[in-house]
Amino acid sequence: MTRDALTRPHGGVLVNRVADVEGRRAGLEAAAKLPAIRLTPFQHSDVVCIATGVFTPLTGFVSRRDYESILDCMRLANGVVWSIPITLAITSEMAKSVGTKPVVALEDPSGRLVATMEIVDRFSYDKQREATAVYRTTDAAHPGVARLYDQADVLLAGAVTLFERPMDEPFAAFRRDPADTRLLFAERGWRRVVGFQTRNPVHRAHEYIQKAALEICDGLLLNPLVGETKSDDISAATRMESYQVLIDNYYPKDRVVLSVFPAAMRYAGPREAIFHAIARKNYGCSHFIVGRDHAGVGNYYGTYDAQKIFDQFAPGDLGITPLFFEHTFFCRSCGGMASTKTCPHDRSSRVTLSGTQVRDMLTKGQIPPPEFTRAEVAQVLIEGMRA
């Protein structure tokens, strides 16, 4: 099967803004003479995602027209669905130093020159308006809103060209651009591929819905986010080890691909569910799992708001099929995994634990019940918390 048989990238053509060998050499030489903007880790991951096609059809940071359209109707100015504005915020002082230059250099957080940006627009913006539209709250206690409020006041727009990928990235064996996953899926003959987004370890409920999805798909892309997250989230290294242990012991290896998602976490709930679905479409997925409280944090979103938002779009608008799952659990009376859709028994039969309870058990070196998590996964998490 060819890559053309897979789901088309969002907007039709997969973006590639990574310079080839000759372009890299000439680009770096020219960029060294340009004014430079030092990127934050968050911005750096956005540049990489744009250049490698993860954020297709974006070729750079969005203009004012696209920004306004995204906030108002979750579409780019040309009508293509896009739910979260990808912006580059710089200080007023930096904007003055850039002046009217048509191109600027971009440095990674360590100061290494990594890319250039062709400036097409610069504009001020209302942070509270963006918070309300994207995060559905202006509360600075929300991690996404807090990051928004902390960023600078001028947005710079334009296409990026990447010359240098991040150095010494962890999980090198699991880093694949959308072009790479598409080739891999085609080589395996997969046409229907289901993507799964996670920033947490996979417990039995996740395993259950992934395997349920595999019943109707050819393969699973387990695509954990390894970009910037909250400080109290479990480390990416520990999570990656837990995924590998689970795949090695409980999954058909020829039907699962573990590959990292380099984007940062935004905690935008419903809008981020759309954003995550589009990104997985770009990786070659035809289906995307949306569970309860997808990309949520605290109590800012309703339990199934991230599923309901998909009703605002016609299937052709997104080009990827969402698979909705309700809260799943092990039911002692049923003797297996179930959900409120399939289990007739009351809560007393369900094995459920809160995140606080699980963290407390793991901190004490205690393995949660096997109905909640695999013992091998729990052991990895215990060791990770001790490190």
Secondary structure as UniProt FT lines:
FT   HELIX           3..5
FT   TURN            10..11
FT   HELIX           21..31
FT   TURN            32..33
FT   STRAND          36..38
FT   HELIX           41..51
FT   TURN            52..57
FT   STRAND          60..61
FT   HELIX           64..73
FT   TURN            77..78
FT   STRAND          88..90
FT   HELIX           92..98
FT   TURN            99..100
FT   STRAND          103..107
FT   TURN            109..110
FT   STRAND          113..124
FT   HELIX           127..130
FT   HELIX           131..135
FT   TURN            140..141
FT   HELIX           143..150
FT   STRAND          154..162
FT   TURN            167..168
FT   HELIX           172..174
FT   HELIX           178..188
FT   STRAND          193..198
FT   HELIX           204..214
FT   TURN            215..216
FT   STRAND          219..225
FT   TURN            231..232
FT   HELIX           236..250
FT   HELIX           253..255
FT   STRAND          256..258
FT   HELIX           270..283
FT   STRAND          287..290
FT   TURN            292..295
FT   TURN            298..299
FT   TURN            303..304
FT   HELIX           305..308
FT   HELIX           309..312
FT   HELIX           315..318
FT   STRAND          321..324
FT   STRAND          328..331
FT   TURN            332..335
FT   STRAND          336..339
FT   TURN            340..342
FT   HELIX           347..349
FT   STRAND          350..351
FT   HELIX           355..363
FT   TURN            364..365
FT   TURN            370..372
FT   HELIX           375..386
//
